[in-house]
Amino acid sequence: MLNFSNTNVLLCVTGGIAAYKSAEIIRLFKKDGADVRVVMTESAKEFITPLTLQAVSGNEIHDSLLDVKAESAMGHIELAKWADIILIAPCTAESLAKITHGRADDLMGSVILASNATSYIAPAMNTTMWLDKSTQENFQTLLSRGMNFIGPDEGEQACGDVGPGRLVEPEKIVELIKSDLHKGPLSGKTITITAGPTREQIDPVRYISNNSSGKMGYALAEAAKLQGANVNLVSGPVSLTANKGINLFKINSAAEMLNKVIECMESSDIFISCAAVADFKPANYSDTKIKKEDSESLEINLEKNHDILSEVSKRHNSAYIVGFAAETANVNDNANKKLNSKNLNMIISNDVSDKTIGFDSDDNEVHVITENETIFLKKDKKIKIAREILNIIALNIKS
Ligand code: C5P
């Protein structure tokens, strides 16, 4: 199922009669899981009230560049960074001209200039205004810079004229952006990701495991799906749910994880080993519950588990292989050693001694290390870090 979960959409509403349709656009984005914030130009407020768009989006409206209160809540730079997608709908002839010329005298202009988000313009204006040479030149200029346009549609307009200039219907706008999102840089690739801890049973009721929550692996799976990949997620026991569309395989032990990963890698292009695989397992499994009455102490012999990551890198040297190095000391040195010893294309190192990141936290801060470079991704939500990591992988696969 394609959707916008964990996607931040910034809708810029400008002052045209079609502004009333922005409420429906917001509703459709939200229905598909997006978090929507709205920037309104002054003239947009003449056509639809901020209160309406606030109620539909569930977020305060952003409308002022120079208001100290508004800027302290979420400044224009923060807003620009927050957005994954910017949609200007409806976009008037005036706003189109403003964007073409990079003007920053209001919040919308400033946010657009300050953002690297994928942006879309859905123009809506009188047909003669749309066909005017100035507007057409602005349109062509923005197209040549890579701006995405949705419409305008042709048909009868509010003023009675007939021709191009109508806002594309909200359903179509949202569908187009959705299908673009899923045409991402990993489309056509299959990626296998491991996540969570493994459980190494001692007897039917006891096991050895660790604190991995699986959040990073699940975030990677979701980000990979959003980038268009076919995703296999091989997960140890965690209390997370995978998004629809991700092929989830639940396993318990490292041995089960290894078998499933080997099966998945037969048709995978990328492997990301994010799981905290138990390094050791009990050498002897007891079929029956070990009774405490039987002895005063208990010794459990452990034997080494297979290293799944090394096994995959040995078998699949044409796949792009990524490991994680959760360390508590000499983080990057140890990660670099692992990059070589496990013959990986990339290793992602993080310091698990820092309780605000890693294991059970919602945040992470990592170094992405390849043979040629080390990229630092500063502390952020795991889903954002996951997206950055996948962007880097997609770039490396291309080059
Ligand atoms: O050597 P170390 O366990 O620190 O390496 C961590 C990396 O190796 C992680 O990517 C982890 O998922 C993977 N790993 C594995 N199988 C193991 C142990 C670790 O795939 N048995």
Residues whose N, C-alpha, C, O or C-beta is under 5 A from the ligand:
A	BS01	C5P	S273 C274 A275 A276 V277 A278 D279 N305 H306 D307 I308 L309 G323 F324 A325
